[in-house]
Amino acid sequence: MMRFTIVTSLGLFALQVLAAPAPQAPAQTSKKASLAEVLMGERVDALMERTGEKLVEILRTYPASERSQQMSDFAAKILNPKAGKVADPPGAVSRRQVLPSRSKVPGAQTIKIRYGPYNVPSMSNKNVVGQGGGIFNYPESNVEKPCEACTIVGLQAGLEFPDGTEAPISKGMWLHHIVLFNEGPGRQDVTCKDRDLSLPHVAANLLATNSERIWASGNERTVIHFDKFANDKVGYKVKKEDKFTYNVDLMNDSMDKDVVVYVTTTYDIIPESPKNWDEAVPVWLDITNCLTSEFAPTAQNGTFTRTATWTSNLDGEIMDLMSHLHDGGVSLVLKADGQTICDSSANYGETPEYINAPTAMKIPGSAEKHISSQTTCDPAKMKTRQMKKGQKWEITANYDFDKFKPMLDQGGEMEPVMGLSLMYVRVKK
């Protein structure tokens, strides 16, 4: 499958596909040419080689007030003209479902919300640049919150058909990634707020100074819990003024059948926001911080490593974290001041749901068994749970394409890969 993954999060609107040298000089770009016109001057294979740094250069030639609209227009008109949100089909189950509580916190509720539905084109139903088989970094703003005001203590993603049954790889569908943003008074993205231009936020029509990435998931669907113990008294506090925005990226392996699916998020919430509880602050780290979360491997075999660093700007205590890699990934390692905090390993094809459907397109050399889980790191067993201002954090994504096959596109070329971690840090009141 040829993908222009433009985030992401798990994770971001990974517009790395848009960032090689622009066909026009910046002076021409800043006049009347739209971002789509600038980028469409390149061949598809050239688009796939672009880097986030160059896209930032291109976007800076537009007034700040126009950047999000330029990216939104490109996504809607070029990447997703045949994909996107549609009406509920007949027989679809309820969008909002109250489930038995899975939290250890007394009084907690578990609520599943079904977002969409989204039409995901088949691989033969291609967009303007010849790309099929997916909905690509589709932003949807002001989506339903689990409450008007409450405290979130757990999250998990899912992908379902209209009748409520799971939509896994074995049935031809992928939850490539979703990223949840929260926009509201006082909201800032910890790792990107000091950047003059943060690609994930611009792509969602937001700013890193008025919103934050609060959660993400890939197809492994890791469960996040801040309530591992009933007395932790920490959670992510949702305010009445907050607005949620989703970035959705889905894949359809069918050669000739468009598919309608719902993205689900299961929230564990405390119906009110207890005044004596601490805040769980999301801290997003990835291998291209504030750019695209992705990078292009140089070969289809051997090992490949990418590292990025971030200097902490807050004091707190790690409560939970998740990691995300693409096929071919072996591990994601987090270090603080040189000390390993978490070494998360990727597991492949643990259940039939994570093995290619018989109808999936056969691409020689491409993965057939896919990442089904990432090992989690128990905060109680970490060498240190403390995050401190000035601390140097390092994230490293390790890939071994001899051990685990990578994903290849329809032309047999390497797909971009990711490496990200999302931590939740308790900040005292």
C-alpha positions as CSV (number, residue, x, y, z in Angstrom):
1,M,0.0,0.0,0.0
2,M,1.3,3.4,-0.9
3,R,0.8,5.6,2.1
4,F,1.5,9.3,2.7
5,T,1.3,9.1,6.5
6,I,1.1,12.7,7.7
7,V,1.6,12.6,11.6
8,T,1.5,10.9,14.4
9,S,0.6,11.2,16.6
10,L,0.3,6.8,17.5
11,G,0.8,8.8,16.5
12,L,0.4,12.9,14.7
13,F,-0.6,14.4,11.3
14,A,2.6,12.9,9.8
15,L,3.1,15.1,6.7
16,Q,6.6,13.9,6.2
17,V,5.5,13.0,2.7
18,L,5.3,16.6,1.9
19,A,8.7,17.9,2.7
20,A,11.4,17.5,0.0
21,P,12.6,20.5,-2.0
22,A,9.6,22.5,-3.2
23,P,9.2,22.7,-7.0
24,Q,9.0,26.5,-6.7
25,A,11.2,28.9,-4.9
26,P,9.8,30.1,-1.6
27,A,9.2,33.6,-3.0
28,Q,6.9,32.1,-5.6
29,T,5.2,29.8,-3.1
30,S,4.3,32.7,-0.9
31,K,2.3,34.5,-3.6
32,K,-0.7,32.6,-4.9
33,A,0.3,28.9,-5.2
34,S,-1.4,26.7,-2.7
35,L,0.5,24.1,-0.7
36,A,-1.2,21.4,-2.8
37,E,0.0,23.1,-6.0
38,V,3.5,23.3,-4.7
39,L,3.6,19.7,-3.6
40,M,1.8,18.2,-6.6
41,G,4.7,19.3,-8.8
42,E,6.7,16.3,-7.5
43,R,6.6,12.6,-8.5
44,V,4.9,10.3,-5.9
45,D,8.3,8.6,-5.2
46,A,9.8,12.0,-4.5
47,L,7.0,12.9,-2.1
48,M,7.7,9.7,-0.1
49,E,11.3,10.9,0.4
50,R,10.5,14.3,1.9
51,T,11.4,15.2,5.4
52,G,9.5,17.2,8.1
53,E,12.2,19.9,8.3
54,K,11.6,20.9,4.6
55,L,7.8,21.1,5.1
56,V,8.3,23.5,8.0
57,E,10.4,25.7,5.6
58,I,7.6,25.6,3.0
59,L,4.9,26.4,5.6
60,R,6.8,29.4,6.9
61,T,6.4,31.0,3.5
62,Y,2.7,31.4,4.3
63,P,1.2,33.7,6.9
64,A,0.6,31.9,10.2
65,S,-3.1,32.3,9.8
66,E,-3.1,30.3,6.6
67,R,-0.9,27.4,7.4
68,S,-3.6,25.1,8.9
69,Q,-6.0,25.7,6.1
70,Q,-3.3,25.0,3.5
71,M,-2.6,21.6,5.2
72,S,-6.3,20.9,5.6
73,D,-7.0,21.6,2.0
74,F,-4.2,19.3,0.9
75,A,-5.5,16.5,3.1
76,A,-9.2,16.9,2.0
77,K,-8.8,17.6,-1.7
78,I,-5.7,15.6,-2.6
79,L,-5.3,12.8,0.0
80,N,-8.9,12.1,1.0
81,P,-11.3,13.1,-1.8
82,K,-13.0,9.7,-1.6
83,A,-12.6,9.1,2.1
84,G,-13.9,10.5,5.3
85,K,-16.9,10.7,7.6
86,V,-20.2,9.3,6.3
87,A,-23.7,8.8,7.8
88,D,-24.5,6.0,10.1
89,P,-25.5,2.9,8.1
90,P,-28.7,1.0,8.9
91,G,-28.4,-1.3,11.9
92,A,-25.3,0.4,13.4
93,V,-25.1,0.0,17.1
94,S,-25.1,2.9,19.6
95,R,-22.4,5.5,19.4
96,R,-22.1,5.8,23.2
97,Q,-22.0,2.7,25.4
98,V,-21.8,2.4,29.1
99,L,-19.7,-0.7,30.0
100,P,-19.0,-2.4,33.3
101,S,-16.3,-0.4,35.2
102,R,-12.8,-1.8,34.7
103,S,-11.2,0.7,37.0
104,K,-10.0,0.1,40.6
105,V,-11.1,3.6,41.6
106,P,-14.5,3.5,43.5
107,G,-17.2,5.3,41.5
108,A,-15.3,5.2,38.2
109,Q,-17.3,4.6,35.0
110,T,-16.2,3.0,31.7
111,I,-17.7,4.5,28.6
112,K,-17.0,3.6,25.0
113,I,-17.6,6.2,22.3
114,R,-17.7,5.2,18.6
115,Y,-16.3,8.0,16.3
116,G,-17.2,8.3,12.7
117,P,-18.2,6.3,10.8
118,Y,-15.5,6.7,8.2
119,N,-15.5,5.4,4.6
120,V,-12.1,3.8,3.9
121,P,-11.5,3.3,0.2
122,S,-10.2,0.1,-1.3
123,M,-6.7,-0.2,-2.7
124,S,-8.1,0.2,-6.2
125,N,-10.0,3.3,-5.3
126,K,-7.2,5.8,-5.6
127,N,-6.9,9.5,-4.8
128,V,-5.4,12.2,-7.0
129,V,-1.8,11.1,-6.4
130,G,-2.5,7.4,-7.1
131,Q,-2.8,6.4,-3.4
132,G,-5.4,3.9,-2.4
133,G,-6.4,1.7,0.5
134,G,-6.9,4.2,3.3
135,I,-8.0,7.3,4.9
136,F,-5.0,9.4,5.5
137,N,-4.5,11.7,8.5
138,Y,-8.1,12.8,8.5
139,P,-8.7,15.6,11.1
140,E,-12.1,15.8,12.8
141,S,-12.7,18.7,15.3
142,N,-15.0,19.2,18.2
143,V,-15.7,15.5,18.6
144,E,-17.7,14.1,21.5
145,K,-16.0,14.1,24.9
146,P,-16.7,11.3,27.5
147,C,-18.2,14.0,29.7
148,E,-18.6,17.8,30.0
149,A,-16.2,17.9,32.9
150,C,-14.6,14.8,34.6
151,T,-11.3,13.1,35.2
152,I,-9.9,10.4,32.8
153,V,-8.0,7.6,34.5
154,G,-7.8,5.1,31.5
155,L,-8.0,4.9,27.7
156,Q,-8.0,2.3,25.0
157,A,-8.6,2.4,21.2
158,G,-10.5,0.1,18.9
159,L,-11.8,-0.3,15.4
160,E,-15.3,-1.7,14.7
161,F,-17.7,-2.5,11.9
162,P,-21.1,-0.8,12.1
163,D,-22.6,-3.9,13.9
164,G,-20.1,-3.5,16.7
165,T,-17.8,-6.4,15.8
166,E,-14.0,-5.9,15.7
167,A,-12.3,-4.8,12.5
168,P,-8.8,-6.4,12.7
169,I,-6.0,-7.0,10.2
170,S,-7.3,-10.6,9.6
171,K,-10.5,-9.0,8.1
172,G,-8.5,-6.5,6.1
173,M,-8.7,-3.4,8.3
174,W,-6.0,-1.5,10.2
175,L,-6.1,1.1,12.9
176,H,-2.9,2.7,11.6
177,H,-3.0,5.5,14.2
178,I,-5.2,7.9,15.9
179,V,-4.2,11.0,17.9
180,L,-6.4,12.9,20.3
181,F,-5.8,16.6,20.9
182,N,-7.4,18.8,23.6
183,E,-7.8,22.5,23.0
184,G,-8.8,24.8,25.8
185,P,-7.8,27.5,28.2
186,G,-4.3,26.9,29.7
187,R,-3.6,23.9,27.4
188,Q,-0.1,23.6,26.0
189,D,1.8,20.8,24.5
190,V,4.7,20.1,26.8
191,T,7.3,19.1,24.2
192,C,6.3,21.5,21.4
193,K,5.0,24.6,23.0
194,D,8.2,26.5,22.5
195,R,8.4,25.7,18.7
196,D,7.2,28.5,16.4
197,L,5.6,25.8,14.2
198,S,4.6,22.3,15.3
199,L,3.4,20.1,12.4
200,P,1.1,17.8,14.4
201,H,-0.8,20.8,15.7
202,V,-0.9,22.8,12.4
203,A,-2.3,19.8,10.7
204,A,-5.1,19.6,13.2
205,N,-5.9,23.3,12.8
206,L,-4.4,23.9,16.3
207,L,-1.4,25.5,18.0
208,A,1.0,23.9,20.5
209,T,0.3,26.9,22.7
210,N,-3.4,26.3,22.9
211,S,-3.7,22.5,22.7
212,E,-2.0,19.3,23.7
213,R,-1.8,15.8,22.4
214,I,-3.3,13.8,25.2
215,W,-3.4,10.3,23.8
216,A,-2.6,8.2,20.8
217,S,-2.8,4.6,19.7
218,G,-1.6,2.3,16.9
219,N,-3.0,-1.0,15.8
220,E,-1.6,-2.7,19.0
221,R,-4.2,-0.8,21.1
222,T,-2.2,-0.5,24.3
223,V,-4.3,0.2,27.4
224,I,-3.3,3.3,29.4
225,H,-4.1,3.4,33.1
226,F,-3.3,6.1,35.6
227,D,-5.3,4.2,38.2
228,K,-3.1,1.1,38.7
229,F,-3.8,1.5,42.4
230,A,-7.1,2.7,43.8
231,N,-5.4,5.4,46.0
232,D,-3.3,7.1,43.3
233,K,-5.6,10.1,43.1
234,V,-4.3,11.3,39.7
235,G,-5.9,11.7,36.3
236,Y,-6.4,13.8,33.2
237,K,-8.9,16.5,34.1
238,V,-11.4,17.4,31.4
239,K,-12.9,20.9,31.7
240,K,-16.2,22.2,30.4
241,E,-14.3,24.6,28.0
242,D,-12.1,21.9,26.5
243,K,-12.6,20.7,22.9
244,F,-11.4,17.4,21.5
245,T,-10.0,16.9,18.0
246,Y,-9.1,13.6,16.4
247,N,-6.6,12.8,13.7
248,V,-7.5,9.5,12.1
249,D,-5.4,7.2,9.8
250,L,-6.9,3.9,8.7
251,M,-6.0,1.2,6.2
252,N,-8.1,-1.1,4.0
253,D,-6.4,-4.1,2.4
254,S,-9.3,-5.0,0.1
255,M,-8.5,-4.6,-3.6
256,D,-12.1,-3.7,-4.6
257,K,-14.3,-3.0,-1.6
258,D,-14.7,0.3,0.3
259,V,-15.4,-0.4,4.0
260,V,-17.2,1.7,6.6
261,V,-15.8,1.5,10.2
262,Y,-16.0,3.3,13.5
263,V,-12.9,4.3,15.6
264,T,-13.6,3.6,19.2
265,T,-12.2,5.0,22.4
266,T,-13.0,3.4,25.7
267,Y,-12.6,5.9,28.6
268,D,-12.4,5.2,32.3
269,I,-13.6,8.3,34.0
270,I,-14.4,9.8,37.4
271,P,-17.7,11.6,36.8
272,E,-16.5,14.7,38.7
273,S,-13.1,16.3,39.1
274,P,-12.0,15.7,42.7
275,K,-10.4,18.8,44.0
276,N,-7.6,17.0,45.9
277,W,-6.4,15.0,42.9
278,D,-3.2,15.7,41.0
279,E,-3.0,16.3,37.2
280,A,-1.7,13.7,34.8
281,V,0.3,15.7,32.2
282,P,0.9,14.0,28.8
283,V,4.5,14.2,27.6
284,W,4.9,13.1,24.0
285,L,8.4,12.1,22.7
286,D,9.2,10.8,19.3
287,I,12.1,10.4,16.9
288,T,11.3,13.6,15.0
289,N,10.0,15.7,17.9
290,C,7.3,18.2,16.7
291,L,7.7,17.2,13.1
292,T,6.2,14.0,11.6
293,S,7.0,11.2,14.1
294,E,8.3,9.2,11.1
295,F,11.5,8.6,9.3
296,A,12.6,6.7,6.1
297,P,14.7,3.6,6.5
298,T,17.7,3.4,4.1
299,A,17.4,-0.3,3.3
300,Q,15.0,-3.3,3.5
301,N,17.4,-5.4,5.5
302,G,19.8,-5.1,8.4
303,T,19.4,-2.9,11.5
304,F,18.3,0.7,11.7
305,T,18.3,3.1,14.6
306,R,17.0,6.6,15.1
307,T,17.4,8.7,18.3
308,A,16.0,12.1,19.4
309,T,16.4,14.1,22.6
310,W,14.3,16.5,24.7
311,T,15.2,18.5,27.8
312,S,12.4,18.3,30.4
313,N,10.6,21.5,31.4
314,L,8.6,20.1,34.3
315,D,8.9,18.3,37.6
316,G,6.7,15.2,38.2
317,E,6.3,11.5,38.7
318,I,5.8,9.0,35.8
319,M,2.4,7.2,36.2
320,D,2.2,5.3,33.0
321,L,3.5,5.3,29.4
322,M,2.9,3.6,26.0
323,S,5.3,2.9,23.1
324,H,4.7,2.6,19.3
325,L,6.7,1.2,16.5
326,H,6.0,0.0,12.9
327,D,6.6,-3.5,11.5
328,G,10.3,-4.3,11.6
329,G,10.6,-2.6,14.9
330,V,12.4,-4.5,17.7
331,S,12.3,-2.1,20.7
332,L,11.8,1.5,21.8
333,V,14.1,2.7,24.6
334,L,13.7,5.7,26.9
335,K,16.6,7.1,28.9
336,A,16.8,10.0,31.4
337,D,20.3,11.4,31.9
338,G,21.7,8.3,30.3
339,Q,19.8,5.9,32.6
340,T,17.4,3.4,30.9
341,I,13.8,4.1,32.1
342,C,11.9,1.8,29.8
343,D,12.8,-0.8,27.1
344,S,9.6,-1.7,25.3
345,S,9.7,-4.7,22.9
346,A,7.4,-5.3,20.0
347,N,5.6,-8.6,19.7
348,Y,4.3,-10.0,16.4
349,G,1.2,-12.0,15.3
350,E,0.4,-13.2,18.8
351,T,-3.2,-13.9,17.7
352,P,-4.8,-14.5,14.3
353,E,-6.3,-11.0,14.2
354,Y,-2.8,-9.6,13.6
355,I,-2.0,-11.8,10.5
356,N,-2.8,-10.7,7.0
357,A,-6.2,-11.5,5.6
358,P,-6.3,-14.1,2.8
359,T,-7.6,-11.4,0.5
360,A,-4.8,-9.0,1.2
361,M,-2.5,-7.9,-1.6
362,K,0.6,-10.1,-1.7
363,I,3.8,-7.9,-1.8
364,P,7.0,-10.0,-1.9
365,G,9.2,-9.2,1.1
366,S,6.5,-7.4,3.0
367,A,5.3,-8.3,6.5
368,E,2.5,-10.8,6.9
369,K,2.6,-11.0,10.7
370,H,2.2,-7.6,12.3
371,I,2.9,-5.9,15.7
372,S,0.2,-7.1,18.0
373,S,1.5,-5.6,21.3
374,Q,4.3,-3.5,22.8
375,T,5.5,-4.6,26.2
376,T,4.8,-2.1,28.9
377,C,7.0,-0.8,31.6
378,D,5.7,-0.9,35.2
379,P,6.4,2.5,36.8
380,A,6.9,0.8,40.2
381,K,9.9,-1.1,38.7
382,M,11.6,1.8,36.9
383,K,15.0,2.9,38.1
384,T,13.5,6.3,38.6
385,R,10.0,7.6,38.2
386,Q,11.0,11.2,38.7
387,M,11.0,13.7,35.8
388,K,12.9,16.9,36.6
389,K,13.4,20.2,34.8
390,G,16.7,20.2,32.9
391,Q,16.8,16.4,32.7
392,K,17.9,15.1,29.3
393,W,15.5,12.5,27.9
394,E,16.5,10.3,25.0
395,I,14.2,8.2,22.8
396,T,15.6,5.5,20.5
397,A,13.7,3.4,18.0
398,N,15.5,0.1,17.1
399,Y,14.6,-1.7,13.9
400,D,15.9,-5.1,12.5
401,F,14.4,-5.9,9.1
402,D,16.2,-9.3,9.0
403,K,14.4,-10.4,12.2
404,F,11.0,-8.8,11.4
405,K,9.9,-8.0,7.8
406,P,9.0,-4.3,7.2
407,M,5.9,-2.9,5.4
408,L,6.4,-2.3,1.7
409,D,4.1,-0.3,-0.6
410,Q,2.5,-1.6,-3.8
411,G,5.7,-0.8,-5.6
412,G,7.8,-2.8,-3.2
413,E,9.4,0.3,-1.6
414,M,9.9,0.8,2.1
415,E,7.1,2.5,4.1
416,P,8.1,5.2,6.6
417,V,8.4,3.9,10.2
418,M,7.6,5.5,13.5
419,G,9.1,5.6,17.0
420,L,7.2,7.3,19.8
421,S,6.4,7.2,23.5
422,L,3.6,9.0,25.4
423,M,4.2,9.4,29.1
424,Y,1.8,10.6,31.8
425,V,3.5,12.5,34.5
426,R,1.9,13.4,37.9
427,V,2.2,17.1,38.6
428,K,1.3,18.1,42.1
429,K,-1.4,20.6,42.7
